[in-house]
Amino acid sequence: MKTETGSKIIYLNPDRAMDFTDNEVLHDAVTQRARKVLDPLANSEIARLEEVVASLKKAVNELQDLRVEVASYREVTVKLACELGMIQKTGLFKNPGSSQAHNVILAASSAFGVSTQKLLGKERPDYIAHPRMAAMWVLRTKLGMPLTEVGALFGRDHGTVLHACNRVPAMMKKNKVFAENVMKVLNTFNWEQESK
Protein backbone atom coordinates (compact mmCIF):
# COMPACT_ATOMS: atom_id res chain seq x y z
CA MET A 1 0.00 0.00 0.00
CA LYS A 2 1.35 3.41 -0.83
CA THR A 3 0.38 6.85 0.40
CA GLU A 4 1.56 10.33 -0.48
CA THR A 5 2.62 12.91 2.09
CA GLY A 6 3.70 16.14 0.53
CA SER A 7 6.42 15.16 -1.94
CA LYS A 8 7.30 11.80 -0.27
CA ILE A 9 5.79 8.47 -1.24
CA ILE A 10 5.56 6.09 1.69
CA TYR A 11 5.10 2.34 1.21
CA LEU A 12 3.35 0.53 4.02
CA ASN A 13 3.87 -3.21 4.35
CA PRO A 14 0.49 -4.89 4.89
CA ASP A 15 2.17 -8.18 5.95
CA ARG A 16 3.63 -6.81 9.16
CA ALA A 17 1.97 -5.03 12.06
CA MET A 18 2.37 -1.29 11.94
CA ASP A 19 4.72 0.06 14.48
CA PHE A 20 4.40 3.47 16.14
CA THR A 21 6.20 5.35 13.37
CA ASP A 22 4.03 3.79 10.64
CA ASN A 23 0.89 4.77 12.54
CA GLU A 24 2.21 8.29 12.99
CA VAL A 25 3.06 8.57 9.29
CA LEU A 26 -0.40 7.32 8.31
CA HIS A 27 -2.06 9.79 10.67
CA ASP A 28 -0.01 12.65 9.21
CA ALA A 29 -0.86 11.57 5.68
CA VAL A 30 -4.59 11.37 6.39
CA THR A 31 -4.54 14.68 8.25
CA GLN A 32 -2.76 16.45 5.40
CA ARG A 33 -5.12 14.94 2.85
CA ALA A 34 -8.15 16.02 4.91
CA ARG A 35 -6.76 19.54 5.24
CA LYS A 36 -6.30 19.81 1.49
CA VAL A 37 -9.95 18.94 0.98
CA LEU A 38 -11.57 20.62 4.00
CA ASP A 39 -9.53 23.81 4.48
CA PRO A 40 -10.77 25.57 1.35
CA LEU A 41 -14.36 24.69 2.31
CA ALA A 42 -13.90 25.84 5.88
CA ASN A 43 -12.15 29.03 4.83
CA SER A 44 -14.85 29.87 2.30
CA GLU A 45 -17.60 29.22 4.87
CA ILE A 46 -15.82 31.34 7.47
CA ALA A 47 -15.34 34.12 4.93
CA ARG A 48 -19.02 33.93 3.96
CA LEU A 49 -20.11 34.07 7.61
CA GLU A 50 -17.81 37.03 8.23
CA GLU A 51 -19.41 38.81 5.26
CA VAL A 52 -22.88 38.12 6.66
CA VAL A 53 -21.88 39.43 10.09
CA ALA A 54 -20.32 42.53 8.53
CA SER A 55 -23.43 43.22 6.46
CA LEU A 56 -25.65 42.80 9.54
CA LYS A 57 -23.47 45.21 11.53
CA LYS A 58 -23.65 47.67 8.65
CA ALA A 59 -27.45 47.36 8.52
CA VAL A 60 -27.75 47.96 12.28
CA ASN A 61 -25.50 51.03 12.03
CA GLU A 62 -27.55 52.36 9.12
CA LEU A 63 -30.76 51.91 11.12
CA GLN A 64 -29.23 53.76 14.07
CA ASP A 65 -28.08 56.56 11.77
CA LEU A 66 -31.54 56.72 10.23
CA ARG A 67 -33.06 56.95 13.71
CA VAL A 68 -30.83 59.93 14.48
CA GLU A 69 -31.62 61.53 11.10
CA VAL A 70 -35.36 61.18 11.63
CA ALA A 71 -35.03 62.73 15.05
CA SER A 72 -32.89 65.60 13.76
CA TYR A 73 -35.20 66.51 10.87
CA ARG A 74 -38.46 66.29 12.79
CA GLU A 75 -39.52 67.92 16.00
CA VAL A 76 -39.19 65.19 18.58
CA THR A 77 -42.65 64.78 19.99
CA VAL A 78 -43.56 62.42 22.78
CA LYS A 79 -45.14 60.10 20.22
CA LEU A 80 -42.05 60.13 17.97
CA ALA A 81 -39.84 59.57 21.00
CA CYS A 82 -41.88 56.48 21.85
CA GLU A 83 -41.61 55.22 18.29
CA LEU A 84 -37.84 55.70 18.32
CA GLY A 85 -37.48 53.95 21.65
CA MET A 86 -36.42 57.07 23.50
CA ILE A 87 -39.22 56.62 26.05
CA GLN A 88 -39.21 53.34 27.90
CA LYS A 89 -42.92 53.08 28.70
CA THR A 90 -45.84 54.23 26.59
CA GLY A 91 -48.63 54.10 29.18
CA LEU A 92 -48.78 57.89 29.05
CA PHE A 93 -50.85 57.86 25.87
CA LYS A 94 -53.72 56.10 27.63
CA ASN A 95 -54.30 59.23 29.73
CA PRO A 96 -56.35 62.22 28.56
CA GLY A 97 -53.63 64.64 29.73
CA SER A 98 -51.03 63.24 27.37
CA SER A 99 -51.42 66.04 24.81
CA GLN A 100 -50.87 68.52 27.64
CA ALA A 101 -47.76 66.61 28.68
CA HIS A 102 -46.55 66.86 25.10
CA ASN A 103 -47.22 70.61 25.11
CA VAL A 104 -45.38 71.10 28.41
CA ILE A 105 -42.31 69.37 26.98
CA LEU A 106 -42.46 71.55 23.87
CA ALA A 107 -42.88 74.69 26.01
CA ALA A 108 -39.91 73.73 28.20
CA SER A 109 -37.85 73.04 25.10
CA SER A 110 -38.69 76.46 23.70
CA ALA A 111 -38.27 78.40 26.96
CA PHE A 112 -34.90 76.89 27.85
CA GLY A 113 -33.56 76.58 24.29
CA VAL A 114 -32.95 72.84 24.56
CA SER A 115 -34.25 70.36 21.97
CA THR A 116 -37.02 68.00 23.00
CA GLN A 117 -34.71 65.18 21.98
CA LYS A 118 -32.23 66.27 24.65
CA LEU A 119 -34.98 66.78 27.24
CA LEU A 120 -36.14 63.22 26.65
CA GLY A 121 -32.61 61.85 26.29
CA LYS A 122 -30.06 60.46 28.73
CA GLU A 123 -27.55 63.33 28.88
CA ARG A 124 -27.18 64.98 32.29
CA PRO A 125 -25.27 68.27 32.05
CA ASP A 126 -27.01 71.12 33.91
CA TYR A 127 -28.13 72.93 30.77
CA ILE A 128 -30.20 69.82 29.90
CA ALA A 129 -31.00 68.41 33.35
CA HIS A 130 -32.39 71.66 34.79
CA PRO A 131 -34.94 72.21 31.98
CA ARG A 132 -35.87 68.52 32.24
CA MET A 133 -36.42 68.94 35.98
CA ALA A 134 -38.55 72.03 35.33
CA ALA A 135 -40.70 70.12 32.84
CA MET A 136 -41.10 67.27 35.34
CA TRP A 137 -42.10 69.75 38.05
CA VAL A 138 -44.71 71.40 35.80
CA LEU A 139 -46.16 68.03 34.77
CA ARG A 140 -46.39 66.90 38.38
CA THR A 141 -47.58 70.10 40.06
CA LYS A 142 -49.78 71.66 37.36
CA LEU A 143 -51.12 68.61 35.54
CA GLY A 144 -51.11 66.40 38.61
CA MET A 145 -49.58 63.50 36.72
CA PRO A 146 -48.44 60.56 38.86
CA LEU A 147 -44.72 60.36 39.56
CA THR A 148 -44.39 57.07 37.68
CA GLU A 149 -46.03 58.46 34.52
CA VAL A 150 -43.84 61.56 34.50
CA GLY A 151 -40.81 59.34 35.04
CA ALA A 152 -41.85 57.00 32.23
CA LEU A 153 -42.25 59.96 29.90
CA PHE A 154 -38.61 60.90 30.44
CA GLY A 155 -37.30 57.33 30.73
CA ARG A 156 -36.61 57.69 34.44
CA ASP A 157 -38.03 56.37 37.69
CA HIS A 158 -40.39 58.11 40.10
CA GLY A 159 -37.53 58.97 42.47
CA THR A 160 -35.94 61.20 39.84
CA VAL A 161 -39.25 63.04 39.39
CA LEU A 162 -39.64 63.45 43.15
CA HIS A 163 -36.11 64.87 43.33
CA ALA A 164 -36.97 67.35 40.53
CA CYS A 165 -40.18 68.41 42.28
CA ASN A 166 -38.25 69.10 45.48
CA ARG A 167 -35.38 70.96 43.78
CA VAL A 168 -37.16 73.20 41.26
CA PRO A 169 -38.78 75.63 43.77
CA ALA A 170 -35.41 76.13 45.51
CA MET A 171 -33.66 76.58 42.17
CA MET A 172 -36.24 79.19 41.15
CA LYS A 173 -35.45 81.19 44.31
CA LYS A 174 -31.69 81.04 43.71
CA ASN A 175 -31.50 81.49 39.94
CA LYS A 176 -33.48 84.34 38.39
CA VAL A 177 -32.93 83.23 34.77
CA PHE A 178 -34.09 79.71 35.61
CA ALA A 179 -37.18 81.13 37.34
CA GLU A 180 -37.98 83.31 34.30
CA ASN A 181 -37.74 80.30 31.99
CA VAL A 182 -40.00 78.25 34.25
CA MET A 183 -42.49 81.15 34.25
CA LYS A 184 -42.39 81.16 30.44
CA VAL A 185 -43.42 77.51 30.51
CA LEU A 186 -46.17 78.21 33.05
CA ASN A 187 -47.45 81.27 31.14
CA THR A 188 -47.85 79.19 27.99
CA PHE A 189 -50.97 77.59 29.49
CA ASN A 190 -54.25 78.65 31.06
CA TRP A 191 -53.85 76.51 34.18
CA GLU A 192 -57.16 77.42 35.84
CA GLN A 193 -59.10 75.55 33.14
CA GLU A 194 -56.62 72.79 32.43
CA SER A 195 -55.23 71.70 35.81
CA LYS A 196 -56.74 68.73 37.59
Secondary structure, DSSP 8 states (H G I E B T S, - for coil): -EEEETTEEEE--TTS---HHHHHHHHHHHHHHHHHHHHHHHHHHHHHHHHHHHHHHHHHHHHHHHHHHHHHHS---HHHHHHTT-SS--GGGGSTTHHHHHHHHHHHHHHHT--HHHHHSS---HHHHHHHHHHHHHHHHTS---HHHHHHHHT--HHHHHHHHHHHHHHHHH-HHHHHHHHHHHHTS-HHHH--
